[in-house]
Amino acid sequence: MDYWYGVEVLTQRVLNFPVLLFLSSVLVLWLSAQIGASLRRRQPLKDDEREDFGVVQAATLTLLGLLIGFSFAMAISRYDQRKNYEATEANAIGTEYFRAGLMPAAHAAALRTQLKRYLELRILFYQTRTTRRLQNLTADTVQLQAEMWSAVQTPALSQATPVMALAVSGMNDVLNSQAYTQAAWLNRIPIAAWSLLIVTAIFCNALIGYGARSANTRAVLLLVLPLVVSISFLLMADIDSPRGGLIQVAPNNLDSLSQSLNDQLSIRLSTSEKAVVNSK
């Protein structure tokens, strides 16, 4: 049990570095083709066996293509899910920021300050790549969530009105959206799917090497399929890895919300200053 868990953790770490996966898969698949070519030289195909071999080879390559296509669809759907939850988080935080105005003034000001700090933490969550920094962010986020819930709970218990219920409901959406985002970032292509994909690719390349008609087939020609398949693996791993790849979910909606809240604060300060000047 511990052995397979260790293998799964190690595999997941490799998948977090798409370039490493690309280099290793090119090497493994090219070696598979070379092994197939070596077997062909020792025991070449007979003419009456080549037709049946072609059927097996075509079926295996078709299966590999289908597996790559399905895996791409899985990776893209998970990437889209992460993008959608980023927008959901921004919408929930923005809604609760305005609903805070339904609370008493002192509680509203405190909650809005907390929401701004929370918004900064959520932006950092999307931008952070290191595990240690992410652990610190998670601890700060959990603590701030407890403080925000307490800030809403206290006035809601003292004034149990439908208006206060809106503020409580909005805070519930803020907390839930973060949990949904966390679950979406942990939802990756299963290790079993990657294993089946890699094993099928190894057999395909071995069959390509074994089925080469000429014994003098250059090694560079046997590199074509490993290179193409490895590029597919690279793109899938890059899309599927929330932090390790180049294709990442940018907190565009959260950044836009932060800028909007800062602009509103600047407008309020400017209006207050003008009112003070006019009163003098």
N, C-alpha and C positions, 0 to 999 in steps of 0.2 A: 504493500500500500504506500509506504513512504518512498519506495523507489520510483513508482509511477508518478507520484506527486512531484518528486524532484525533477523527473524528466519533463513533466508538463510545465513546471516553473522555468526550467532552462529553455525549453522551446519557446515559451512566451517571451522570454527576454531576447532571444534571437529575433523573433518577429517584431520586436520593438525597434530593431535596427535594420531597416529594409536593405540598405547597401550591403551589409554583412550577409544577409540572406541571398542577395543577388550573386555576390562573389562565390559563396559556398555552393549555391545551386548550379552555377555555370561549371564549376569544377567537377561536382558529383555527376552531373548529367553528361558532361563530355567524357568522363572516365567510363560511364556506362556505355556510351557509344563505342569507345575504344575496346571495351571488354567484349561487346557484341562482334566487333570486327575481328578480334582475336579468335573468338569461337568459330567464326566463318572460315578463317584460314585453316583451322584444325579439322573442322567437319563442315565442308561447304554444302550448300543446298543442292539437291538433285533437281533436274528439270521438271520431273513430275510432282515435286513437292513445292515448287515456287508458287504455283497458283493458290494452293491452300495457305501457304505462308502469307501471301499478299492479302488474303481475306482477314487473317488474324491481325496483321499489321494495320490494315485500314480500320478495323473495328477498334483496336486499341487507341489509335490516333484520334478516332472520332470520340471515343470515351474521354480522352484527355481534353479535347476541345470543349466538350459539354461540361466537364468538371470546372475548367477555367471560366467558362461563361457563367455558370451558376455561382462560383466563388466571387466573381466580379460583382454579380448582382447582390450577393450578401454584403460585400464590403461597401458598395455604394449605398444600399439601403440603410446601413448603420451610420454612414457618414451623413446622409440626409437627416436621419433621426437626431444626430447630435446638433446639426444646424437648426432644426426645428425647435429643439428644447432650449437652445440659446435664445431664440426669439421669444419663446414662451417665458423664460426667466425675465427678460427685459420688460415684457408686457406686465408680468405680475408685480415686479418691483415698482414700475412706474405707476401702476394702478393704486398700489398700497400707499405710495408717496402722496398721492392726491387725496386718498381716503383718510389719511391721517388728519386732514383738516376737519373731519367730522368729530374728532376727539377734543377734549378741553385743550386750551392753548398750550399750557405747560407740557402736557403729555405729547401733544402734536409736535412741538419743537424738538423734544427729546427723540421721538421716534423717527422724525425726518433726518436728524443727525445720524442716528444709527443706520438708517437705510442707505444713506450716502456712503458710510463706511463699509456697509455690506456690499454695496455695488462695486466699490473698489476691490474688495476681496474676490468677488465673482469674476471681475475682469482679469485679475492676477491668476485665477484658476485656469483660465484659457491660455494664458501666456507662459505659465510655468512648465518646465520640462524636468527639473531635477526632483528626485523622490523626496529628499529631505525637505526642500522648500515646500513641496506639496503637502507633506505631513504637517508642517507648521501652519500652512494655510487652512487645512482641514480643521485643526484644533481651534484656530481663531474663528473660523466660520461657525463651528458648533457652539462655541461660547457666545458669539454675537447673536446667533439664532435664539438661544435661551433668553438673552437679555431683551431682544425685540418682542418675543412672545410675552415676557413678563410686562413689558411696557404697554402692550395691548390688553393683557388680561386684567391688570389692576383697575383701569377705568371702566372696563366692560363689566366687571363684577359689581362695581359701585353704581353703575348706570346701565342696567340691562334693558336697553332699548333697541328697536330694529335698526336705528342709525348706527349704534355701536356694533351691532352684529355685522354690518358691512365691513367695518375696519378689521374685525376678527376674521371674517371670511377672506379678506384680502391678504392678511398675514398668513393664513393657512395655505393660500395659493403660492405665496412666496416660498414657504418651507417645502411644500410638495414639489414645486418646480425644480428646486435644487436636488431633491432626492431622485426625481426622474432623470435629471441630467447626469447624476452620478451613476445611475444604473445604465444609462445609454453609453457612457464612456467605458464601462466594464464589459459591455456586450460586444464581444469580438467574434471573428470567425472561429468556430470550434477547432481545437487541436486535431480532433479526429478527421475533420474535413481537410486540413492541411496535410495530414499524414497520408490520406488516400490520394490526394493530388500529387504529392511528391513521389510516392511509390509508383503510381501510374506513369508519371513522367520518366522515371528511371527505366521502367520496362519498355516504354516507347522508344527511348534513345538506344537501348540495347537492341531492340528489334531493327531500328534503322541501321545500326552498325552491322548487324548480322545479315541484313537483307541487301547490303550493297553488292551490286553485280560485279564490280571490278575489284580485284584484290589490291589494286594500286590506288584506290580512292584516297585522295589527300585528306590529311587530318583536319585541315581547315574546313572542308565541306561537312565533316561530321560535327563541326562546331555551330553550324547554322541553327539547327533545332534547339540545342541546349541554350543558345543565346536568346532566341525568341521566347522560349518558355520561361527563362529566367527573368527576362524583362517583364513578362506578365506577372510573375511572382513579385517582382519589385513593386509594380504599380498596385497590386492587391494589398501587399503588406503596408505600403505607404498610406493608402486610403484607409486601411483598417486600423492603423496605429494612431491613436489620438495625439500622442506627443512625440513619437520617434521619427515620423516622416516629415516630408516637406509640405505635403497637402494636409493642412490643418484647418480646424474650424476657428475662424477669427471672431472675436467678440464685437462684431460691428454694431449690432443692436444695443448691446450694453454700453459701448463707447458713445453711441449716439444719444442714449438716454442720459449718460453722465454729462455730456456736453450741454444737453437741453436743460438739465437741472442747474448747471452752473450759470447758464445764460439767464435763467429765470431769477436766480439769486442776484446776479449783477443788476438786472432790471429793477428788482425790489430795492436794492441798496441805493441805486440811482434815484428812484422815485422818492425814497425816504429823505435823501440828502436835499433834493429839490424842495420837498415839503418843509424841511427845517429852514432852508434859506428864505422861502416865501413867508414863513411865519415871523422871521426877523424883520 
